Amino acid sequence: MKTTGDRIRELRIEKGITQDELAKRCGFKSRSSINKLETQREITLKHVKLIAAALNCTPEYLLGWAEHQMLCPHCGKPIVL
């Protein structure tokens, strides 16, 4: 079973975003913050929301609660594929 960190890493790589770039998008000081989030088992909801916004996906997807991952850029609703 994938962890939230696994989903973050997979989606980040799929979108061609480095840990440095994701850290900047989230307002973190360094890529080590992203590395920790990708390897930890527990992540705060605050961080899940920040990363979901930076990756343009739903927090529910990152948490493993939903199959869809993308948000419509126009209305912000989940896109079901």
C-alpha positions in Angstrom: 0.0 0.0 0.0 1.3 3.4 -1.0 2.0 6.0 1.7 1.3 9.7 1.4 5.0 10.2 0.8 5.0 7.6 -2.0 2.2 9.5 -3.7 3.9 12.8 -3.3 7.2 11.4 -4.8 5.4 9.7 -7.7 3.3 12.7 -8.6 6.3 15.1 -8.3 8.4 12.9 -10.6 5.5 12.3 -13.0 5.2 16.1 -13.3 9.0 16.6 -13.7 9.4 18.6 -10.6 12.5 18.4 -8.5 12.5 18.4 -4.7 14.1 21.9 -4.8 11.3 23.2 -7.0 8.5 21.7 -4.9 10.1 23.1 -1.8 10.1 26.6 -3.4 6.4 26.2 -4.5 5.5 25.2 -0.9 7.5 28.0 0.7 10.0 25.6 2.4 13.6 26.7 2.9 15.2 23.6 1.3 14.6 20.3 -0.5 15.4 18.4 2.7 11.9 19.3 3.9 10.4 17.6 0.8 12.7 14.6 1.3 11.5 14.3 4.9 7.8 14.5 3.8 8.4 11.8 1.1 10.0 9.4 3.6 8.0 10.0 6.8 4.9 7.9 7.6 3.0 10.8 9.2 2.5 14.1 7.5 0.5 17.0 8.9 -2.7 18.1 7.1 -1.2 21.5 6.7 1.7 20.1 4.7 -0.6 17.8 2.7 -2.7 20.9 1.7 0.5 22.9 0.7 1.9 20.1 -1.4 -1.5 19.3 -3.0 -1.8 22.9 -4.1 1.8 22.9 -5.4 1.2 19.7 -7.4 -2.3 20.7 -8.5 -4.0 17.6 -7.0 -6.4 16.9 -4.3 -5.4 16.4 -0.7 -7.6 13.3 -0.7 -5.5 11.8 -3.5 -2.3 12.3 -1.6 -3.8 10.8 1.5 -5.0 7.7 -0.5 -8.7 8.5 0.0 -9.5 9.2 -3.7 -8.5 7.8 -7.0 -8.5 11.1 -8.9 -5.5 13.4 -8.6 -6.0 16.3 -10.9 -7.9 19.5 -10.3 -9.6 21.5 -13.0 -7.6 24.7 -13.5 -10.8 26.7 -14.1 -13.1 25.6 -11.3 -10.8 23.8 -8.9 -13.0 20.6 -8.9 -11.4 17.1 -9.1 -11.1 15.6 -12.6 -12.1 12.0 -12.6 -10.1 10.0 -15.2 
